[in-house]
Amino acid sequence: MGKHLRIILGLLLAAALTLSPALAEGGQSDYTLDRVVVLSRHNIRSPLSGSGSLLGDITPHEWFEWTSNPSELSLRGAMLETLMGQYFRLWLEDEGLFPENYQPEEGAVRFYANAKQRTQATARYFSAGLLPVAVVPIERHSEYDTMDPTFNPALTLLTDEYEKDVVAQIAKMGGPAGLKGIHAGLMDAIELLMDVTDMNESEAYKSGQFGDLLTDETAIVLELGKELSMTGPIKTATSVADALTFQYYEIADDKAAAFGHDLTREDWLKLHSIVDVYTEMLFGTPLVAVNVAHPLLQEMRDELTAEGRRFTFLCGHDSNISSVLSALGVEEYELPDTIEPKTPIGVKLVFEIRTGADGESYARVRLVYQSTEQLRGMIPLSLNNPPMSYDIDLTGIQRNTDGYYRLDDVLACFQNAIDANDALVEKYDEEDAEMDAAA
């Protein structure tokens, strides 16, 4: 064998090892997996698209015949979540954290979901895939179909100064033009959305029932004890674009999914950019994120250090993923192989807690999600065909050469985010008191 051939074969072998599924999942032998904490978004749900609803009236087309009641987990969503649970089972068995056909001892595994059907059901189907011969309770701490305070991204702080600063921070996303600038940046996407849905042919839209998506203005609404919200074209466009994305996942025929239009992957990304911007405005804004994510950050921090815990699954919404990541200080990212590059449907924010060969505790932090192809094809997942995995960067701390953070550094990020809310409350309460005194 010639010298050059040996070099080429050596490089090919190195590349194969680099792309090995086991290594891609962070399974280096020098780090023993001790615990996994997952914050999950629910899987595919059905929107409200019947007659008399926004979706039902804003387009002349008939939507996909959804397989569940409005806002509930769809049949496809249930099957996809089971596939993801089965993958996690294979991975955790391969890592040695779970024995085969694991039947957890008391306290070793915890499932806790928001009280909505889509989150409770997502947790149930994931647990069926993860633990096929064990029945584990899905915790629900609020009345069914209400928002559990842990998962409810509701404002617990509201003063005049805070409201002014929040609106200013959101408007900054649009540059000098503020909220109008955000709308202008989405104009191409909104025009594409109107074209795909043939919105201008809808009698309800032509009558002005839903305003004008191209000329109306967006306003931000803050209410104590409620989610941040908005009125205007971005909100309306988000509802339609979100449903169109779910329809794309549910229908195999690309053209039928787009109401007879031929769309590229770039078109679908553009359409979903409306949803991404909406989510970032309401839940990713730092002044909002540290407040609305506060109870969930406390829950997650406690689970990262829970004595005797092997696996934790918390299930909420894209608002939870977005606000938690923003509060922790995640660097900007774009997820590959998905038309939802920020918080894809069913995405898992995964914290792996490991012990290194040096006896120290480390953490890997990543987003795990099914690619658009895996979602649409309901493709079985395995160690040789894993879901997508993306390691995230947290501001102010560094990963080592193996891709792991020191656990203490990650816990410090959580504590800083938790403390930031306390500081926020103190700051604006003091400003409010000073204004009252001066009045």
Helices and strands as residue ranges (DSSP letters): H 3-18, H 21-24, E 31-41, H 54-58, H 75-95, E 109-113, H 117-130, E 138-139, H 160-171, G 172-177, H 179-185, H 187-196, G 199-201, H 203-206, E 219-221, E 229-231, H 233-250, H 254-257, H 265-279, I 280-284, H 286-292, H 294-304, E 311-316, H 318-328, E 348-356, E 361-369, H 372-377, E 388-391, E 405-406, H 407-438
